[in-house]
């Protein structure tokens, strides 16, 4: 009986502590959630709005090869290929510039777009194109592009197109293309016949 | 030499991306025949209106098409009354017949044809949904591309297709004969 009473007393005491902790936790909860939300919001990648002039600047490499990807949260293949882009960026950061341009609605610039980029852990500079004349923007990017997503272009450091993919990218293919750009071209040896003629 | 090979490869890739074959403004689209969602064979000549037709690439899955469905329905109704008939084409290898059929029943009052193996899309160079080809009564292409300049439909300042219809029906020159817009890629057979 005594033992039973002891156990009962222990249980009661534990319950009181549990309740106290529980209440203290509840009292702290809203602040804690607020803080977490604040941290999450602060951690979301920044997405910058660009118009057609801004896009024109984005298409120009600045001393390094440039990979630019056009995508949207509503585009299934775009979302599917995104982890590969993130991997490529992590692997070649500093050697190749990566840029993403979203074609989502402007109202998604602070919501859906950064949320997705955050989920992907993307650190690539992110832009959202808003222009009243999409047709002009599409043609400026490439006259052969109809506007279907995704589109990925790899430019050489001097702005020549090295890779153009209208559809999901293949990681190995892009890796090989980047490797080609980063590998210095071997010195061209003079054909023997030319050497002979020159020596004459 | 290396540069020449690279340029050739790139040109080839770009040509393939654009499907090389396409139809130019002012040229006639050949009559075609395809099954509709009920399996009945339909032809361009059999479906077109007295003032022409609109061949429109659609998708049951594409969110951009979904966003346009009400507008497509409205434009199709407005201009069917003026002798221009809409003909929907689904070339997406990823969309089953059942899906396309139920989607068509839900959204369109015009026929939707099944482009098996995306042969028709390849032939005329269709790549995106939605994408329209407005043909006159002689099947000559008058306008190609986007429906209007705002996917959301909230701030349309240039209703390209309606403008083309009105000019053509009024006997005037169509000022803008093509426009591009962002949309979904037609999912072709073999695409990964």
Interface residues (C-beta under 8 A of the other chain):
Chain A: X70 X72 X74 X75 X76 X77 X103 X105 X132 X133 X134 X135 X138 X139 X142 X144 X145 X146 X147 X148 X149 X150 X161 X164 X166 X167 X168 X170
Chain B: X10 X13 X14 X15 X17 X18 X61 X63 X64 X127 X128 X129 X131 X145 X146 X149 X151 X152 X157 X158 X178 X179 X180 X181 X182 X183 X184 X185 X186 X191 X192
